[in-house]
Amino acid sequence: MSELRRDPWVDRWVIMAPERADRPQPKSITAEWPDASADDPFAEGREAETPGELLALRTSGTLPDQPGWRVRVVPNKYPAVRAEQSGTPATEGQYQSMPGIGAHEVIIECPQFETCLSRLSLSHVQEVVWTYRERLRFHRQQAKLAHILIFKNKGRAAGATLAHTHSQLMGTPWVPSLVQQEVATSIQYWHQHQRQLWTDLLQQELAVGQRVVTVGEHFVVLCPYASRFPFETRIIPRTTESCFTRASETEIQELAELLRSTLAVMTRLHPTLAYNLILHTIPLSEQETAGFRWHLEILPRIGQTAGFEWGGGCYINTVAPETAATCLQDAWESADTA
Ligand SMILES: [Zn+2]
């Protein structure tokens, strides 16, 4: 049973989840999944090794928790938070805690053993992105939680413990501080200018062009001006929509195409690339706001997060975003002409 504790020093919530220590751990931090395909609990045919499915895109006529699926969503077997948690919020002197109520799901992105999302077919990646939207819609309708974060850990350096390509959904009864900060900054800018911050940032980025990797009909792929990590990349919608649940089918298709291509290009430049993929959308607890815009962030784990970053919350990036964008552009163009 997990517990949420608030750190009064910095107004930050921490999830105490000792059961997650029982997860199968990699034998070596450096070895690259030597026998992962032989021991893959996410593979088709091993459905009994995961909790029962919450959603699956299946061939018609096949049964839940049986083979025949293409994308499958299950509760995390070692959840950091869970829906059925008992207990009540508590205060002890300066300290506050609450039971670890929430949702922790795994989105298994394909039935066969595959480590890279970008190696799946375009139609398959579209189904993965569609699944993100459907799970978010489900939790928004439930209205039990304050925030949903969909993320992906690719590679051990990014925190993955299983090689089979998958994403995770974590729903929490509070809004994580980084998301709060993004939303607050966006709303403040909106109140000052009656314009969306990202509208003005995109206008500037497209005019300058130095950090833009590619431009689609509905999205812009760019390396942010103050990137924290080498090759940090964002996929930003050109619409002013705050909530990913309202992404259209056409937008899902283009987003999948750009995501797949961006990851393929990054992997071409860095073949053993580890990265985190993050979907930021308006928290469930917030009113729909004209100030915020949903987006995808790709955070390659090329550099080290060390003492200065942990101690100061300030990052040292050894690759300028202008250089990263040029490298990605060049690799993108050579892939197109190959
Ligand atoms: Zn963000």
py3Dmol code that shows the C-alpha trace and the ligand (Angstrom):
import py3Dmol

protein = """\
ATOM      1  CA  MET A   1       0.000   0.000   0.000  1.00  0.00           C
ATOM      2  CA  SER A   2       1.500   3.316  -1.034  1.00  0.00           C
ATOM      3  CA  GLU A   3       1.310   6.658   0.746  1.00  0.00           C
ATOM      4  CA  LEU A   4       1.586  10.211  -0.553  1.00  0.00           C
ATOM      5  CA  ARG A   5       3.618  12.558   1.634  1.00  0.00           C
ATOM      6  CA  ARG A   6       3.933  16.307   1.240  1.00  0.00           C
ATOM      7  CA  ASP A   7       7.395  17.785   1.733  1.00  0.00           C
ATOM      8  CA  PRO A   8       6.739  21.094   3.521  1.00  0.00           C
ATOM      9  CA  TRP A   9      10.154  22.494   2.492  1.00  0.00           C
ATOM     10  CA  VAL A  10       9.175  22.800  -1.143  1.00  0.00           C
ATOM     11  CA  ASP A  11       5.455  21.981  -1.271  1.00  0.00           C
ATOM     12  CA  ARG A  12       6.180  18.773  -3.175  1.00  0.00           C
ATOM     13  CA  TRP A  13       4.378  15.442  -2.961  1.00  0.00           C
ATOM     14  CA  VAL A  14       6.356  12.187  -2.895  1.00  0.00           C
ATOM     15  CA  ILE A  15       4.871   8.703  -3.419  1.00  0.00           C
ATOM     16  CA  MET A  16       6.151   6.139  -0.924  1.00  0.00           C
ATOM     17  CA  ALA A  17       5.645   2.849  -2.774  1.00  0.00           C
ATOM     18  CA  PRO A  18       7.833   0.140  -1.233  1.00  0.00           C
ATOM     19  CA  GLU A  19       6.018  -2.638  -3.172  1.00  0.00           C
ATOM     20  CA  ARG A  20       7.569  -1.350  -6.384  1.00  0.00           C
ATOM     21  CA  ALA A  21      10.921  -2.595  -5.088  1.00  0.00           C
ATOM     22  CA  ASP A  22       9.567  -6.115  -5.836  1.00  0.00           C
ATOM     23  CA  ARG A  23       9.585  -5.424  -9.594  1.00  0.00           C
ATOM     24  CA  PRO A  24      11.935  -7.658 -11.596  1.00  0.00           C
ATOM     25  CA  GLN A  25      15.168  -5.686 -11.669  1.00  0.00           C
ATOM     26  CA  PRO A  26      17.775  -5.708 -14.430  1.00  0.00           C
ATOM     27  CA  LYS A  27      20.757  -7.801 -13.339  1.00  0.00           C
ATOM     28  CA  SER A  28      23.183  -5.159 -14.554  1.00  0.00           C
ATOM     29  CA  ILE A  29      22.692  -1.458 -15.011  1.00  0.00           C
ATOM     30  CA  THR A  30      24.817  -1.431 -18.156  1.00  0.00           C
ATOM     31  CA  ALA A  31      23.835  -4.651 -19.936  1.00  0.00           C
ATOM     32  CA  GLU A  32      21.323  -4.000 -22.712  1.00  0.00           C
ATOM     33  CA  TRP A  33      18.491  -6.536 -22.128  1.00  0.00           C
ATOM     34  CA  PRO A  34      20.543  -9.664 -23.021  1.00  0.00           C
ATOM     35  CA  ASP A  35      17.695 -12.217 -22.838  1.00  0.00           C
ATOM     36  CA  ALA A  36      14.697  -9.895 -22.760  1.00  0.00           C
ATOM     37  CA  SER A  37      12.788 -11.488 -25.635  1.00  0.00           C
ATOM     38  CA  ALA A  38      12.906 -14.894 -23.901  1.00  0.00           C
ATOM     39  CA  ASP A  39      11.385 -13.477 -20.728  1.00  0.00           C
ATOM     40  CA  ASP A  40       8.767 -11.026 -21.947  1.00  0.00           C
ATOM     41  CA  PRO A  41       5.602 -10.872 -19.806  1.00  0.00           C
ATOM     42  CA  PHE A  42       4.077  -8.363 -22.274  1.00  0.00           C
ATOM     43  CA  ALA A  43       4.199 -10.816 -25.213  1.00  0.00           C
ATOM     44  CA  GLU A  44       1.053 -12.105 -26.883  1.00  0.00           C
ATOM     45  CA  GLY A  45       0.138 -15.491 -25.371  1.00  0.00           C
ATOM     46  CA  ARG A  46       1.319 -14.473 -21.878  1.00  0.00           C
ATOM     47  CA  GLU A  47      -1.748 -12.374 -21.005  1.00  0.00           C
ATOM     48  CA  ALA A  48      -2.213 -14.284 -17.735  1.00  0.00           C
ATOM     49  CA  GLU A  49       1.045 -12.737 -16.443  1.00  0.00           C
ATOM     50  CA  THR A  50      -0.465  -9.246 -16.342  1.00  0.00           C
ATOM     51  CA  PRO A  51      -3.580  -7.984 -14.531  1.00  0.00           C
ATOM     52  CA  GLY A  52      -6.775  -8.138 -16.626  1.00  0.00           C
ATOM     53  CA  GLU A  53      -7.001  -5.706 -19.526  1.00  0.00           C
ATOM     54  CA  LEU A  54      -8.764  -2.332 -19.253  1.00  0.00           C
ATOM     55  CA  LEU A  55      -8.799  -1.724 -23.007  1.00  0.00           C
ATOM     56  CA  ALA A  56      -7.470  -3.602 -26.015  1.00  0.00           C
ATOM     57  CA  LEU A  57      -7.517  -3.053 -29.745  1.00  0.00           C
ATOM     58  CA  ARG A  58      -8.280  -6.562 -30.934  1.00  0.00           C
ATOM     59  CA  THR A  59      -9.167  -8.598 -33.975  1.00  0.00           C
ATOM     60  CA  SER A  60     -12.917  -9.066 -33.889  1.00  0.00           C
ATOM     61  CA  GLY A  61     -13.992 -12.375 -32.400  1.00  0.00           C
ATOM     62  CA  THR A  62     -11.047 -12.594 -29.968  1.00  0.00           C
ATOM     63  CA  LEU A  63     -11.660 -12.587 -26.215  1.00  0.00           C
ATOM     64  CA  PRO A  64     -10.331 -10.238 -23.495  1.00  0.00           C
ATOM     65  CA  ASP A  65      -7.028 -11.343 -21.956  1.00  0.00           C
ATOM     66  CA  GLN A  66      -6.472 -13.750 -24.822  1.00  0.00           C
ATOM     67  CA  PRO A  67      -4.246 -13.428 -27.927  1.00  0.00           C
ATOM     68  CA  GLY A  68      -5.484 -11.388 -30.889  1.00  0.00           C
ATOM     69  CA  TRP A  69      -4.702  -7.853 -29.687  1.00  0.00           C
ATOM     70  CA  ARG A  70      -2.575  -5.095 -31.217  1.00  0.00           C
ATOM     71  CA  VAL A  71      -2.437  -2.590 -28.319  1.00  0.00           C
ATOM     72  CA  ARG A  72      -3.367  -3.631 -24.786  1.00  0.00           C
ATOM     73  CA  VAL A  73      -3.858  -1.541 -21.609  1.00  0.00           C
ATOM     74  CA  VAL A  74      -3.549  -3.250 -18.220  1.00  0.00           C
ATOM     75  CA  PRO A  75      -3.170  -2.035 -14.613  1.00  0.00           C
ATOM     76  CA  ASN A  76       0.458  -1.878 -13.554  1.00  0.00           C
ATOM     77  CA  LYS A  77       1.315  -5.104 -11.698  1.00  0.00           C
ATOM     78  CA  TYR A  78       3.454  -3.072  -9.257  1.00  0.00           C
ATOM     79  CA  PRO A  79       1.421   0.147  -8.974  1.00  0.00           C
ATOM     80  CA  ALA A  80       2.781   3.303  -7.367  1.00  0.00           C
ATOM     81  CA  VAL A  81      -0.843   4.360  -6.755  1.00  0.00           C
ATOM     82  CA  ARG A  82      -4.093   2.410  -7.041  1.00  0.00           C
ATOM     83  CA  ALA A  83      -7.829   3.037  -7.178  1.00  0.00           C
ATOM     84  CA  GLU A  84      -8.802   0.734  -4.328  1.00  0.00           C
ATOM     85  CA  GLN A  85      -6.449   2.205  -1.732  1.00  0.00           C
ATOM     86  CA  SER A  86      -7.977   2.570   1.752  1.00  0.00           C
ATOM     87  CA  GLY A  87      -7.285   5.266   4.356  1.00  0.00           C
ATOM     88  CA  THR A  88      -7.897   8.987   4.708  1.00  0.00           C
ATOM     89  CA  PRO A  89      -5.767  12.139   4.497  1.00  0.00           C
ATOM     90  CA  ALA A  90      -3.860  12.775   7.727  1.00  0.00           C
ATOM     91  CA  THR A  91      -1.971  15.600   9.404  1.00  0.00           C
ATOM     92  CA  GLU A  92       0.811  15.085  11.930  1.00  0.00           C
ATOM     93  CA  GLY A  93       2.278  18.353  13.156  1.00  0.00           C
ATOM     94  CA  GLN A  94       3.807  20.026  10.092  1.00  0.00           C
ATOM     95  CA  TYR A  95       3.288  16.953   7.941  1.00  0.00           C
ATOM     96  CA  GLN A  96       0.465  15.920   5.630  1.00  0.00           C
ATOM     97  CA  SER A  97      -0.122  12.551   4.017  1.00  0.00           C
ATOM     98  CA  MET A  98      -2.842  10.805   2.059  1.00  0.00           C
ATOM     99  CA  PRO A  99      -3.401   7.237   0.847  1.00  0.00           C
ATOM    100  CA  GLY A 100      -1.843   6.457  -2.518  1.00  0.00           C
ATOM    101  CA  ILE A 101      -5.093   6.705  -4.461  1.00  0.00           C
ATOM    102  CA  GLY A 102      -4.801   6.989  -8.208  1.00  0.00           C
ATOM    103  CA  ALA A 103      -4.402   5.048 -11.424  1.00  0.00           C
ATOM    104  CA  HIS A 104      -1.282   3.361 -12.750  1.00  0.00           C
ATOM    105  CA  GLU A 105      -1.692   1.673 -16.115  1.00  0.00           C
ATOM    106  CA  VAL A 106       0.616   0.110 -18.684  1.00  0.00           C
ATOM    107  CA  ILE A 107      -0.039   0.602 -22.392  1.00  0.00           C
ATOM    108  CA  ILE A 108       1.587  -2.368 -24.134  1.00  0.00           C
ATOM    109  CA  GLU A 109       2.246  -1.014 -27.590  1.00  0.00           C
ATOM    110  CA  CYS A 110       2.513  -4.232 -29.627  1.00  0.00           C
ATOM    111  CA  PRO A 111       2.021  -7.989 -29.172  1.00  0.00           C
ATOM    112  CA  GLN A 112       5.441  -9.125 -30.423  1.00  0.00           C
ATOM    113  CA  PHE A 113       8.771  -8.422 -28.724  1.00  0.00           C
ATOM    114  CA  GLU A 114       9.942  -5.027 -29.973  1.00  0.00           C
ATOM    115  CA  THR A 115      11.946  -2.419 -28.095  1.00  0.00           C
ATOM    116  CA  CYS A 116      11.395   0.631 -30.354  1.00  0.00           C
ATOM    117  CA  LEU A 117       8.085   2.391 -30.916  1.00  0.00           C
ATOM    118  CA  SER A 118       9.540   3.889 -34.104  1.00  0.00           C
ATOM    119  CA  ARG A 119       9.969   0.411 -35.643  1.00  0.00           C
ATOM    120  CA  LEU A 120       6.222  -0.262 -35.483  1.00  0.00           C
ATOM    121  CA  SER A 121       4.170   0.521 -38.600  1.00  0.00           C
ATOM    122  CA  LEU A 122       2.662   3.989 -38.916  1.00  0.00           C
ATOM    123  CA  SER A 123      -0.873   2.608 -38.530  1.00  0.00           C
ATOM    124  CA  HIS A 124       0.214   0.831 -35.359  1.00  0.00           C
ATOM    125  CA  VAL A 125       1.752   3.992 -33.838  1.00  0.00           C
ATOM    126  CA  GLN A 126      -1.517   5.767 -34.696  1.00  0.00           C
ATOM    127  CA  GLU A 127      -3.358   3.144 -32.633  1.00  0.00           C
ATOM    128  CA  VAL A 128      -0.968   3.708 -29.718  1.00  0.00           C
ATOM    129  CA  VAL A 129      -1.567   7.484 -29.792  1.00  0.00           C
ATOM    130  CA  TRP A 130      -5.332   6.880 -30.174  1.00  0.00           C
ATOM    131  CA  THR A 131      -5.134   4.683 -27.042  1.00  0.00           C
ATOM    132  CA  TYR A 132      -3.470   7.538 -25.118  1.00  0.00           C
ATOM    133  CA  ARG A 133      -6.430   9.755 -25.997  1.00  0.00           C
ATOM    134  CA  GLU A 134      -9.022   7.094 -25.099  1.00  0.00           C
ATOM    135  CA  ARG A 135      -7.547   6.435 -21.645  1.00  0.00           C
ATOM    136  CA  LEU A 136      -7.394  10.164 -20.981  1.00  0.00           C
ATOM    137  CA  ARG A 137     -11.029  10.491 -22.063  1.00  0.00           C
ATOM    138  CA  PHE A 138     -11.970   7.652 -19.719  1.00  0.00           C
ATOM    139  CA  HIS A 139     -10.302   9.282 -16.709  1.00  0.00           C
ATOM    140  CA  ARG A 140     -11.690  12.729 -17.549  1.00  0.00           C
ATOM    141  CA  GLN A 141     -15.209  11.239 -17.563  1.00  0.00           C
ATOM    142  CA  GLN A 142     -14.551   9.506 -14.220  1.00  0.00           C
ATOM    143  CA  ALA A 143     -13.484  12.840 -12.692  1.00  0.00           C
ATOM    144  CA  LYS A 144     -11.973  11.118  -9.651  1.00  0.00           C
ATOM    145  CA  LEU A 145      -8.400  12.340 -10.040  1.00  0.00           C
ATOM    146  CA  ALA A 146      -6.710  15.722 -10.408  1.00  0.00           C
ATOM    147  CA  HIS A 147      -4.153  14.870 -13.048  1.00  0.00           C
ATOM    148  CA  ILE A 148      -3.140  12.248 -15.609  1.00  0.00           C
ATOM    149  CA  LEU A 149       0.403  11.951 -16.921  1.00  0.00           C
ATOM    150  CA  ILE A 150       1.094   9.659 -19.858  1.00  0.00           C
ATOM    151  CA  PHE A 151       4.783   8.885 -20.266  1.00  0.00           C
ATOM    152  CA  LYS A 152       7.188   6.411 -21.719  1.00  0.00           C
ATOM    153  CA  ASN A 153      10.568   5.242 -20.429  1.00  0.00           C
ATOM    154  CA  LYS A 154      12.691   3.838 -23.261  1.00  0.00           C
ATOM    155  CA  GLY A 155      15.920   2.109 -22.211  1.00  0.00           C
ATOM    156  CA  ARG A 156      17.404   1.487 -18.819  1.00  0.00           C
ATOM    157  CA  ALA A 157      18.991   4.926 -18.612  1.00  0.00           C
ATOM    158  CA  ALA A 158      15.462   6.348 -18.859  1.00  0.00           C
ATOM    159  CA  GLY A 159      14.145   4.154 -16.038  1.00  0.00           C
ATOM    160  CA  ALA A 160      12.604   1.228 -17.960  1.00  0.00           C
ATOM    161  CA  THR A 161      12.659  -2.181 -16.263  1.00  0.00           C
ATOM    162  CA  LEU A 162      11.128  -4.085 -19.219  1.00  0.00           C
ATOM    163  CA  ALA A 163      12.402  -3.853 -22.782  1.00  0.00           C
ATOM    164  CA  HIS A 164       9.111  -4.565 -24.612  1.00  0.00           C
ATOM    165  CA  THR A 165       7.955  -1.158 -25.887  1.00  0.00           C
ATOM    166  CA  HIS A 166       5.277   0.262 -23.595  1.00  0.00           C
ATOM    167  CA  SER A 167       3.989   3.513 -22.123  1.00  0.00           C
ATOM    168  CA  GLN A 168       2.468   4.234 -18.742  1.00  0.00           C
ATOM    169  CA  LEU A 169      -0.395   6.308 -17.420  1.00  0.00           C
ATOM    170  CA  MET A 170      -0.227   7.697 -13.903  1.00  0.00           C
ATOM    171  CA  GLY A 171      -3.269   9.406 -12.431  1.00  0.00           C
ATOM    172  CA  THR A 172      -2.828  11.295  -9.158  1.00  0.00           C
ATOM    173  CA  PRO A 173      -5.140  13.159  -6.754  1.00  0.00           C
ATOM    174  CA  TRP A 174      -2.899  16.241  -7.019  1.00  0.00           C
ATOM    175  CA  VAL A 175      -1.230  18.068  -9.917  1.00  0.00           C
ATOM    176  CA  PRO A 176       2.554  17.520 -10.069  1.00  0.00           C
ATOM    177  CA  SER A 177       4.518  20.718  -9.454  1.00  0.00           C
ATOM    178  CA  LEU A 178       6.124  20.911 -12.905  1.00  0.00           C
ATOM    179  CA  VAL A 179       2.710  20.752 -14.583  1.00  0.00           C
ATOM    180  CA  GLN A 180       1.335  23.320 -12.138  1.00  0.00           C
ATOM    181  CA  GLN A 181       4.212  25.590 -13.113  1.00  0.00           C
ATOM    182  CA  GLU A 182       3.568  25.167 -16.872  1.00  0.00           C
ATOM    183  CA  VAL A 183      -0.131  25.857 -16.446  1.00  0.00           C
ATOM    184  CA  ALA A 184       0.425  28.855 -14.145  1.00  0.00           C
ATOM    185  CA  THR A 185       2.946  30.435 -16.532  1.00  0.00           C
ATOM    186  CA  SER A 186       0.584  29.964 -19.481  1.00  0.00           C
ATOM    187  CA  ILE A 187      -2.387  31.456 -17.634  1.00  0.00           C
ATOM    188  CA  GLN A 188      -0.319  34.421 -16.405  1.00  0.00           C
ATOM    189  CA  TYR A 189       0.797  35.163 -19.978  1.00  0.00           C
ATOM    190  CA  TRP A 190      -2.799  34.887 -21.181  1.00  0.00           C
ATOM    191  CA  HIS A 191      -3.973  37.403 -18.589  1.00  0.00           C
ATOM    192  CA  GLN A 192      -1.195  39.825 -19.527  1.00  0.00           C
ATOM    193  CA  HIS A 193      -1.478  39.583 -23.322  1.00  0.00           C
ATOM    194  CA  GLN A 194      -4.818  37.887 -24.150  1.00  0.00           C
ATOM    195  CA  ARG A 195      -2.753  35.629 -26.363  1.00  0.00           C
ATOM    196  CA  GLN A 196      -1.466  32.132 -25.851  1.00  0.00           C
ATOM    197  CA  LEU A 197       2.207  31.935 -24.930  1.00  0.00           C
ATOM    198  CA  TRP A 198       2.768  29.130 -27.432  1.00  0.00           C
ATOM    199  CA  THR A 199       1.095  31.118 -30.201  1.00  0.00           C
ATOM    200  CA  ASP A 200       3.742  33.805 -29.782  1.00  0.00           C
ATOM    201  CA  LEU A 201       6.584  31.326 -29.258  1.00  0.00           C
ATOM    202  CA  LEU A 202       5.659  29.372 -32.408  1.00  0.00           C
ATOM    203  CA  GLN A 203       5.386  32.579 -34.395  1.00  0.00           C
ATOM    204  CA  GLN A 204       8.910  33.527 -33.314  1.00  0.00           C
ATOM    205  CA  GLU A 205      10.317  30.022 -33.846  1.00  0.00           C
ATOM    206  CA  LEU A 206       8.850  29.744 -37.350  1.00  0.00           C
ATOM    207  CA  ALA A 207      10.162  33.215 -38.251  1.00  0.00           C
ATOM    208  CA  VAL A 208      13.681  32.440 -36.982  1.00  0.00           C
ATOM    209  CA  GLY A 209      13.675  28.781 -38.069  1.00  0.00           C
ATOM    210  CA  GLN A 210      16.906  27.846 -36.258  1.00  0.00           C
ATOM    211  CA  ARG A 211      15.318  25.406 -33.811  1.00  0.00           C
ATOM    212  CA  VAL A 212      12.521  24.046 -35.997  1.00  0.00           C
ATOM    213  CA  VAL A 213      13.020  20.428 -37.068  1.00  0.00           C
ATOM    214  CA  THR A 214       9.946  20.073 -39.262  1.00  0.00           C
ATOM    215  CA  VAL A 215       6.543  21.650 -39.781  1.00  0.00           C
ATOM    216  CA  GLY A 216       3.356  19.681 -40.401  1.00  0.00           C
ATOM    217  CA  GLU A 217      -0.151  20.824 -41.187  1.00  0.00           C
ATOM    218  CA  HIS A 218      -1.204  20.557 -37.526  1.00  0.00           C
ATOM    219  CA  PHE A 219       2.096  20.405 -35.569  1.00  0.00           C
ATOM    220  CA  VAL A 220       5.567  21.891 -35.313  1.00  0.00           C
ATOM    221  CA  VAL A 221       8.525  19.785 -34.141  1.00  0.00           C
ATOM    222  CA  LEU A 222      11.247  21.888 -32.524  1.00  0.00           C
ATOM    223  CA  CYS A 223      14.124  21.868 -30.053  1.00  0.00           C
ATOM    224  CA  PRO A 224      13.161  24.352 -27.319  1.00  0.00           C
ATOM    225  CA  TYR A 225      15.215  27.540 -26.914  1.00  0.00           C
ATOM    226  CA  ALA A 226      16.273  26.615 -23.356  1.00  0.00           C
ATOM    227  CA  SER A 227      16.482  22.834 -23.845  1.00  0.00           C
ATOM    228  CA  ARG A 228      17.529  21.054 -20.650  1.00  0.00           C
ATOM    229  CA  PHE A 229      18.965  18.001 -22.404  1.00  0.00           C
ATOM    230  CA  PRO A 230      20.878  17.369 -25.659  1.00  0.00           C
ATOM    231  CA  PHE A 231      18.325  16.844 -28.475  1.00  0.00           C
ATOM    232  CA  GLU A 232      15.342  17.687 -26.259  1.00  0.00           C
ATOM    233  CA  THR A 233      12.398  17.993 -28.655  1.00  0.00           C
ATOM    234  CA  ARG A 234       8.783  19.101 -28.399  1.00  0.00           C
ATOM    235  CA  ILE A 235       5.875  18.420 -30.710  1.00  0.00           C
ATOM    236  CA  ILE A 236       3.544  21.396 -30.423  1.00  0.00           C
ATOM    237  CA  PRO A 237       0.037  21.587 -31.921  1.00  0.00           C
ATOM    238  CA  ARG A 238      -0.668  24.609 -34.115  1.00  0.00           C
ATOM    239  CA  THR A 239      -4.160  24.835 -32.629  1.00  0.00           C
ATOM    240  CA  THR A 240      -4.674  26.516 -29.250  1.00  0.00           C
ATOM    241  CA  GLU A 241      -6.237  23.418 -27.675  1.00  0.00           C
ATOM    242  CA  SER A 242      -5.469  22.786 -23.987  1.00  0.00           C
ATOM    243  CA  CYS A 243      -6.823  19.237 -23.733  1.00  0.00           C
ATOM    244  CA  PHE A 244      -5.445  16.265 -25.662  1.00  0.00           C
ATOM    245  CA  THR A 245      -8.802  14.470 -25.330  1.00  0.00           C
ATOM    246  CA  ARG A 246     -10.125  16.791 -28.039  1.00  0.00           C
ATOM    247  CA  ALA A 247      -7.400  15.946 -30.587  1.00  0.00           C
ATOM    248  CA  SER A 248      -9.132  15.005 -33.867  1.00  0.00           C
ATOM    249  CA  GLU A 249      -8.551  11.798 -35.829  1.00  0.00           C
ATOM    250  CA  THR A 250      -6.577  13.806 -38.389  1.00  0.00           C
ATOM    251  CA  GLU A 251      -4.400  15.282 -35.641  1.00  0.00           C
ATOM    252  CA  ILE A 252      -3.838  11.831 -34.096  1.00  0.00           C
ATOM    253  CA  GLN A 253      -2.679  10.573 -37.489  1.00  0.00           C
ATOM    254  CA  GLU A 254      -0.226  13.413 -38.049  1.00  0.00           C
ATOM    255  CA  LEU A 255       1.007  13.330 -34.452  1.00  0.00           C
ATOM    256  CA  ALA A 256       1.767   9.609 -34.781  1.00  0.00           C
ATOM    257  CA  GLU A 257       3.601  10.205 -38.053  1.00  0.00           C
ATOM    258  CA  LEU A 258       5.740  13.004 -36.603  1.00  0.00           C
ATOM    259  CA  LEU A 259       6.415  11.138 -33.357  1.00  0.00           C
ATOM    260  CA  ARG A 260       7.459   7.985 -35.202  1.00  0.00           C
ATOM    261  CA  SER A 261       9.709   9.916 -37.588  1.00  0.00           C
ATOM    262  CA  THR A 262      11.291  12.010 -34.808  1.00  0.00           C
ATOM    263  CA  LEU A 263      12.105   8.922 -32.743  1.00  0.00           C
ATOM    264  CA  ALA A 264      13.433   7.117 -35.828  1.00  0.00           C
ATOM    265  CA  VAL A 265      15.693  10.052 -36.691  1.00  0.00           C
ATOM    266  CA  MET A 266      16.948  10.335 -33.093  1.00  0.00           C
ATOM    267  CA  THR A 267      17.650   6.601 -33.019  1.00  0.00           C
ATOM    268  CA  ARG A 268      19.515   6.871 -36.321  1.00  0.00           C
ATOM    269  CA  LEU A 269      21.771   9.531 -34.732  1.00  0.00           C
ATOM    270  CA  HIS A 270      22.068   7.657 -31.403  1.00  0.00           C
ATOM    271  CA  PRO A 271      21.411   3.922 -32.002  1.00  0.00           C
ATOM    272  CA  THR A 272      21.153   2.961 -28.306  1.00  0.00           C
ATOM    273  CA  LEU A 273      19.111   6.044 -27.421  1.00  0.00           C
ATOM    274  CA  ALA A 274      17.273   6.030 -24.102  1.00  0.00           C
ATOM    275  CA  TYR A 275      14.582   8.659 -23.703  1.00  0.00           C
ATOM    276  CA  ASN A 276      11.477   9.717 -21.803  1.00  0.00           C
ATOM    277  CA  LEU A 277       8.384  10.718 -23.727  1.00  0.00           C
ATOM    278  CA  ILE A 278       5.886  12.891 -21.870  1.00  0.00           C
ATOM    279  CA  LEU A 279       2.392  14.056 -22.770  1.00  0.00           C
ATOM    280  CA  HIS A 280       1.395  17.265 -21.019  1.00  0.00           C
ATOM    281  CA  THR A 281      -2.289  18.124 -21.156  1.00  0.00           C
ATOM    282  CA  ILE A 282      -4.517  20.306 -19.008  1.00  0.00           C
ATOM    283  CA  PRO A 283      -5.006  18.725 -15.538  1.00  0.00           C
ATOM    284  CA  LEU A 284      -8.403  17.135 -14.890  1.00  0.00           C
ATOM    285  CA  SER A 285      -8.815  19.490 -11.919  1.00  0.00           C
ATOM    286  CA  GLU A 286      -8.400  22.630 -14.058  1.00  0.00           C
ATOM    287  CA  GLN A 287     -11.088  24.427 -15.940  1.00  0.00           C
ATOM    288  CA  GLU A 288     -10.472  24.341 -19.664  1.00  0.00           C
ATOM    289  CA  THR A 289      -8.182  27.259 -20.205  1.00  0.00           C
ATOM    290  CA  ALA A 290      -7.343  29.234 -23.302  1.00  0.00           C
ATOM    291  CA  GLY A 291      -3.856  29.875 -21.908  1.00  0.00           C
ATOM    292  CA  PHE A 292      -2.421  26.352 -21.895  1.00  0.00           C
ATOM    293  CA  ARG A 293      -1.657  24.091 -24.874  1.00  0.00           C
ATOM    294  CA  TRP A 294      -1.158  20.314 -24.714  1.00  0.00           C
ATOM    295  CA  HIS A 295       2.102  19.009 -26.175  1.00  0.00           C
ATOM    296  CA  LEU A 296       4.554  16.112 -26.336  1.00  0.00           C
ATOM    297  CA  GLU A 297       8.063  16.323 -24.905  1.00  0.00           C
ATOM    298  CA  ILE A 298      10.876  13.949 -25.889  1.00  0.00           C
ATOM    299  CA  LEU A 299      13.740  13.992 -23.377  1.00  0.00           C
ATOM    300  CA  PRO A 300      16.746  11.982 -24.624  1.00  0.00           C
ATOM    301  CA  ARG A 301      18.932  10.641 -21.813  1.00  0.00           C
ATOM    302  CA  ILE A 302      22.203  11.456 -23.494  1.00  0.00           C
ATOM    303  CA  GLY A 303      23.736  13.671 -20.806  1.00  0.00           C
ATOM    304  CA  GLN A 304      23.945  13.091 -17.076  1.00  0.00           C
ATOM    305  CA  THR A 305      21.639  14.617 -14.509  1.00  0.00           C
ATOM    306  CA  ALA A 306      24.178  15.312 -11.757  1.00  0.00           C
ATOM    307  CA  GLY A 307      24.734  17.332  -8.584  1.00  0.00           C
ATOM    308  CA  PHE A 308      24.175  20.779 -10.055  1.00  0.00           C
ATOM    309  CA  GLU A 309      20.876  19.731 -11.638  1.00  0.00           C
ATOM    310  CA  TRP A 310      19.658  17.875  -8.514  1.00  0.00           C
ATOM    311  CA  GLY A 311      20.942  20.588  -6.190  1.00  0.00           C
ATOM    312  CA  GLY A 312      19.830  23.648  -8.089  1.00  0.00           C
ATOM    313  CA  GLY A 313      17.073  22.529 -10.432  1.00  0.00           C
ATOM    314  CA  CYS A 314      19.185  24.141 -13.160  1.00  0.00           C
ATOM    315  CA  TYR A 315      20.490  22.210 -16.146  1.00  0.00           C
ATOM    316  CA  ILE A 316      23.773  22.199 -18.041  1.00  0.00           C
ATOM    317  CA  ASN A 317      23.173  21.204 -21.675  1.00  0.00           C
ATOM    318  CA  THR A 318      26.205  20.340 -23.821  1.00  0.00           C
ATOM    319  CA  VAL A 319      24.380  20.497 -27.199  1.00  0.00           C
ATOM    320  CA  ALA A 320      22.796  23.787 -28.259  1.00  0.00           C
ATOM    321  CA  PRO A 321      19.203  23.319 -29.500  1.00  0.00           C
ATOM    322  CA  GLU A 322      20.145  25.069 -32.765  1.00  0.00           C
ATOM    323  CA  THR A 323      22.815  22.365 -33.380  1.00  0.00           C
ATOM    324  CA  ALA A 324      20.437  19.594 -32.343  1.00  0.00           C
ATOM    325  CA  ALA A 325      17.700  20.887 -34.683  1.00  0.00           C
ATOM    326  CA  THR A 326      20.145  21.059 -37.624  1.00  0.00           C
ATOM    327  CA  CYS A 327      21.350  17.466 -36.960  1.00  0.00           C
ATOM    328  CA  LEU A 328      17.767  16.198 -36.719  1.00  0.00           C
ATOM    329  CA  GLN A 329      16.758  18.092 -39.877  1.00  0.00           C
ATOM    330  CA  ASP A 330      19.703  16.684 -41.834  1.00  0.00           C
ATOM    331  CA  ALA A 331      19.006  13.129 -40.644  1.00  0.00           C
ATOM    332  CA  TRP A 332      15.294  13.610 -41.465  1.00  0.00           C
ATOM    333  CA  GLU A 333      16.064  14.782 -45.004  1.00  0.00           C
ATOM    334  CA  SER A 334      18.556  11.981 -45.653  1.00  0.00           C
ATOM    335  CA  ALA A 335      15.965   9.466 -44.403  1.00  0.00           C
ATOM    336  CA  ASP A 336      13.401  10.967 -46.803  1.00  0.00           C
ATOM    337  CA  THR A 337      15.770  10.674 -49.750  1.00  0.00           C
ATOM    338  CA  ALA A 338      17.159   7.221 -48.802  1.00  0.00           C
TER     339      ALA A 338
END
"""
ligand_1 = """\
1
ZN
Zn 5.429 20.414 -20.943
"""
view = py3Dmol.view(width=600, height=400)
view.addModel(protein, "pdb")
view.setStyle({"model": 0}, {"cartoon": {"style": "trace"}})
view.addModel(ligand_1, "xyz")
view.setStyle({"model": 1}, {"stick": {}})
view.zoomTo()
view.show()
